[in-house]
Amino acid sequence: MASGWASDEAVNDQINSTINDGVERVRQALGQGESERFCQECGEEISEARRKALKGVRFCLACQTEMDKQQKNLSLYNRRGSKDSQLR
């Protein structure tokens, strides 16, 4: 294709890849198993209410909030390259 633009298939591949990455992040975030009593990051006790509400919780609310912020910042950057370079 000499026009300099990506084919519809390339665009669809990029969209599907972004969706698949998002789904995988959500799957990894879902708790499994018994909740921890103490935060794996800071060692503080995880409240009983949080442990009961979330299956497999591993972090206290403060640490989980910070980790979620960092993940959000990372997810704003497309690891596979910029859209312009990919879709040409």
Rosetta silent file (secondary structure, phi, psi, omega in degrees, C-alpha in Angstrom):
SEQUENCE: MASGWASDEAVNDQINSTINDGVERVRQALGQGESERFCQECGEEISEARRKALKGVRFCLACQTEMDKQQKNLSLYNRRGSKDSQLR
SCORE:     score description
SCORE:     0.000 S_00000001
   1 L     0.000  116.038 -173.594    0.000    0.000    0.000 S_00000001
   2 L   -93.485   -2.490 -175.169    1.780    3.155   -1.169 S_00000001
   3 L   -72.759  -15.007 -179.549   -0.608    5.746    0.291 S_00000001
   4 L    89.797   -1.711 -179.938    1.289    5.967    3.579 S_00000001
   5 L  -110.729  153.728 -179.037   -1.724    4.960    5.654 S_00000001
   6 L   -72.313  151.155  174.932   -2.364    1.726    7.474 S_00000001
   7 L   -72.984  162.607  176.438   -4.756   -0.819    6.093 S_00000001
   8 H   -57.704  -36.740 -179.864   -8.037   -1.473    7.871 S_00000001
   9 H   -63.344  -41.402  179.088   -6.571   -4.777    9.031 S_00000001
  10 H   -64.922  -39.909  178.191   -3.613   -3.028   10.697 S_00000001
  11 H   -64.630  -45.565  178.777   -5.945   -0.600   12.443 S_00000001
  12 H   -63.215  -38.211  177.082   -8.150   -3.460   13.637 S_00000001
  13 H   -61.917  -41.732  179.280   -5.082   -5.358   14.864 S_00000001
  14 H   -65.510  -42.623  178.366   -3.997   -2.324   16.899 S_00000001
  15 H   -63.049  -47.864  179.358   -7.479   -1.914   18.399 S_00000001
  16 H   -61.332  -38.787  179.048   -7.708   -5.614   19.258 S_00000001
  17 H   -64.393  -42.684  178.411   -4.265   -5.541   20.827 S_00000001
  18 H   -63.596  -42.725  178.484   -5.207   -2.581   23.027 S_00000001
  19 H   -64.148  -45.798  179.896   -8.417   -4.307   24.115 S_00000001
  20 H   -61.077  -39.586  176.632   -6.591   -7.567   24.843 S_00000001
  21 H   -61.689  -43.013  179.202   -4.015   -5.712   26.966 S_00000001
  22 H   -64.020  -43.425  178.796   -6.813   -4.092   28.968 S_00000001
  23 H   -62.950  -41.736  179.821   -8.618   -7.368   29.512 S_00000001
  24 H   -64.519  -40.118  177.235   -5.396   -9.029   30.673 S_00000001
  25 H   -61.405  -41.842  179.673   -4.711   -6.212   33.173 S_00000001
  26 H   -65.751  -43.083  178.745   -8.206   -6.627   34.620 S_00000001
  27 H   -59.720  -41.276  179.794   -7.812  -10.403   34.876 S_00000001
  28 H   -68.262  -29.499 -178.646   -4.539   -9.981   36.752 S_00000001
  29 H   -77.191  -21.237  179.852   -6.150   -7.473   39.108 S_00000001
  30 L   -67.950  130.761 -179.329   -8.921   -9.866   40.115 S_00000001
  31 L   -74.202  150.171  177.016   -8.180  -11.418   43.462 S_00000001
  32 L  -140.289  143.335  176.806   -7.969  -15.149   43.888 S_00000001
  33 L    80.581 -163.726 -177.388   -7.700  -17.272   46.976 S_00000001
  34 L   -79.681  141.457  179.013   -7.571  -16.149   50.570 S_00000001
  35 L   -71.347  149.044  174.673   -6.857  -12.507   51.372 S_00000001
  36 L   -75.335  151.275  176.622   -3.624  -11.525   53.107 S_00000001
  37 L   -86.493  -30.114 -178.977   -3.852  -10.163   56.634 S_00000001
  38 E  -123.088  144.083 -178.592   -0.927   -7.773   56.137 S_00000001
  39 L   -61.702  132.188  179.319   -0.097   -5.622   53.111 S_00000001
  40 L   -73.440  -14.546 -179.610    2.617   -7.138   50.914 S_00000001
  41 L   -92.358  -53.792 -173.170    3.924   -3.647   50.145 S_00000001
  42 L  -110.256  -13.414  179.060    4.077   -1.796   53.486 S_00000001
  43 L    86.170   -4.525  178.665    3.328   -4.497   56.059 S_00000001
  44 L   -69.485  152.408  178.301    0.366   -2.670   57.592 S_00000001
  45 E   -67.994  137.157  176.076   -2.645   -4.724   58.598 S_00000001
  46 L   -88.070  131.155 -175.954   -5.386   -4.898   55.959 S_00000001
  47 L   -59.621  148.838  179.666   -8.769   -4.082   57.463 S_00000001
  48 H   -60.838  -39.604  179.766  -11.148   -6.960   58.001 S_00000001
  49 H   -60.393  -42.148  179.458  -13.822   -5.199   55.959 S_00000001
  50 H   -66.705  -42.020  179.824  -11.455   -4.938   52.972 S_00000001
  51 H   -63.520  -36.341  179.227  -10.404   -8.574   53.303 S_00000001
  52 H   -75.367  -34.997 -176.479  -14.028   -9.690   53.354 S_00000001
  53 H   -74.305  -32.643 -175.120  -15.072   -7.411   50.492 S_00000001
  54 L  -120.686  115.567  177.566  -12.270   -8.392   48.103 S_00000001
  55 L   -65.467  129.296  174.473  -11.326  -11.979   47.458 S_00000001
  56 L    72.368   23.285 -178.959   -7.562  -12.471   47.460 S_00000001
  57 L   -62.808  138.573 -176.441   -6.654   -8.898   48.480 S_00000001
  58 L  -119.280  -15.380 -173.295   -2.875   -8.474   48.885 S_00000001
  59 L  -131.505  150.048  175.204   -2.434   -4.750   49.596 S_00000001
  60 L   -68.987  167.079 -176.484   -3.854   -2.158   51.976 S_00000001
  61 H   -60.379  -42.576 -178.420   -6.062    0.545   50.472 S_00000001
  62 H   -62.449  -46.777 -179.673   -3.294    3.191   50.475 S_00000001
  63 H   -67.286  -41.028  179.627   -0.783    0.959   48.664 S_00000001
  64 H   -64.176  -39.419  178.349   -3.378   -0.358   46.198 S_00000001
  65 H   -61.733  -44.152  179.232   -4.467    3.206   45.387 S_00000001
  66 H   -65.195  -42.193  178.794   -0.862    4.211   44.679 S_00000001
  67 H   -64.209  -38.892  178.253   -0.263    1.121   42.544 S_00000001
  68 H   -64.170  -38.977  177.484   -3.453    1.831   40.577 S_00000001
  69 H   -62.124  -45.573  179.908   -2.264    5.411   39.900 S_00000001
  70 H   -63.321  -41.241  179.697    1.085    4.136   38.637 S_00000001
  71 H   -64.548  -40.028  179.206   -0.605    1.517   36.443 S_00000001
  72 H   -62.217  -43.476  178.926   -2.929    4.140   34.985 S_00000001
  73 H   -62.928  -39.368  178.891    0.034    6.349   34.095 S_00000001
  74 H   -69.204  -35.735 -176.047    1.797    3.416   32.425 S_00000001
  75 H   -73.346  -15.455  177.751   -1.301    2.362   30.511 S_00000001
  76 L   -72.876  -17.755  179.308   -1.581    5.791   28.886 S_00000001
  77 L  -100.561  125.005  179.782    1.568    4.978   26.919 S_00000001
  78 L   -77.565  108.852 -176.687    1.192    2.464   24.120 S_00000001
  79 L   -64.502  -19.786 -177.712    4.076    0.024   24.677 S_00000001
  80 L   -85.208   -0.232  179.405    3.891   -1.191   21.096 S_00000001
  81 L   119.666  166.803 -178.248    4.833    2.197   19.713 S_00000001
  82 L   -69.160  151.933 -179.202    3.111    5.410   18.857 S_00000001
  83 H   -60.241  -41.267 -179.118   -0.142    5.256   16.959 S_00000001
  84 H   -60.893  -42.026 -178.535    1.271    7.369   14.142 S_00000001
  85 H   -73.053  -31.041 -178.217    4.212    5.048   13.547 S_00000001
  86 H   -77.522  -34.063 -171.217    2.035    1.929   13.772 S_00000001
  87 L   -96.859   12.575  176.743   -0.791    3.069   11.541 S_00000001
  88 L  -100.134    0.000    0.000    1.237    4.275    8.573 S_00000001
